[in-house]
Amino acid sequence: MADRQLRFALKELVLVACGAVPGAWLRWQSGVHLGPVLGGSAVSDLLVNLIGSLLLGFLAGPIPRRPSLLLLLGIGFCGCLTTFSSWMLDVVKLLNAGQPLLGLLLIVVSLLLGVASAAAGFQISRRVFDA
């Protein structure tokens, strides 16, 4: 029984790791390439957080074989693509730059659009899978 549990745990770990690597890479590359074009890391971080929220909302819908997809794409990919710590650091940078209103705006916009993105992803999933 213990051998079976270990194999199951290793399978879960591999799924999460396989999603985490591309998620982390995409997060890094978005900051390197999109940050300068979009006017800074706050905007590129907002963009990847919204994409991750949309994808996670989609994955939370009625998708067949969901546990493996949630491990691979939800926890692994989205978990590394979207990060609370980067978002908070962007807010702190705005506060330290003497732009508290922009910091507050980033919080409000991120929360409102993040919830809207997750809800949109969930609704898209429901429509795609007819549930």
N, C-alpha and C positions, 0 to 999 in steps of 0.2 A: 504494500500500500504506500509506503514512504517513497519508493522508487517512482511510482506513478505520480505522486504529488510533486516530486522534484522535476520530473519531465514536464509537467503542466506549468510549473513555475518558470522553468527555463524557456518554454515556448512563449509565455507572457512577456518575459524579459526581452527576448529577441524581437517580438513584435513592437514593444515600446521603443527599443533602441533603434530599430530600422526606421521608425517614424521620426525619432528625435534628431537623428543626424541631418536629414534634409530640412527639417524645420529650423534647426539652429543655423544651418548654412544659409537658408533663405532669409532669416532674420538679420544675420550679419551682412549679407549682400544688399539687402534693402537699405540698411543704414549707410553702407559705403556708396552705393550707386544712386539711390533715390533721395537720400538725405540732402545732398548738395543741390539737387534739382528742385526739390520741393521746399527748400528754405530751412532745413534743419532736421535734426533727429526727431523732434516732437511730431512733425507731420508724417514722416515715414513710419514711426512707431504707431501712430494712430491708424495709418492705413493697414499695416500688417495685423494690428489688433482687431480691426473691423473685418478683415478677410478671415482671420481665425475664428471670430465670433460667428460669422456666417457659416463657415464650414462645420463648426462644432454644433450649431443649431441644426444643420442638415443631418449630421450624424446622430443627433438625439431623436430624430424622427423614426418612423417605422421601417427601417432598413433591414432586410434579411441578413442573417449571420452577423448581427451587430456587435457582439462582444469582441471579436477579433478586429473589426474595423475601429471600434472605440479605442482599443489598445494601440493599434498602429497609427491611426490618423488623429484620434481625439487626444489621448494622453501623450503619445510620442510626438507627432508632428505639431499639433496645435499647442501642446504644452511648451514646446521649445520656440515656436513661432511667436506666440504671444506671451508677454511677461509683464506682470504687475510691477516688478522692480524697475524696469526700464521706463514705464509710464510714470512712476513716482519720481524717478530721477529727472525726467523731463520737466515735471512740475517744479521740483526744487531748483533746477537750473533757471527756470523763468522767474522764480521768486528771488533768487540771488542776483539776477540781472535787473532787478527793480521793475519787474513786470507782473505784479500779483494778479491783475485782472486777466492777463493772458493765461496765467497758471490756473485760475479758477475756471476760465472758459475751457481750457483743455480738459479739466476734470468733468465739467458738465457735458461738453460735447462727446467726450469719450464714453461716458455712461449712457447718455441718451442714444447715441448712434450704435454703441455696442449692444445694448438691449434690442434695439430695432434690427440690427444685423442678425443676431441670434434668432429672433422671432421670425425674420424673413427666411433664414435657412431652414428652420423647423417647418414653416409653411410650404416651402419648396419641396422638402422631403415628403411631406404628406401628399402633395399633389403628384409627385413623381411615382410614389409607391401606392397611390390610391387608398390611403387609409383615413 
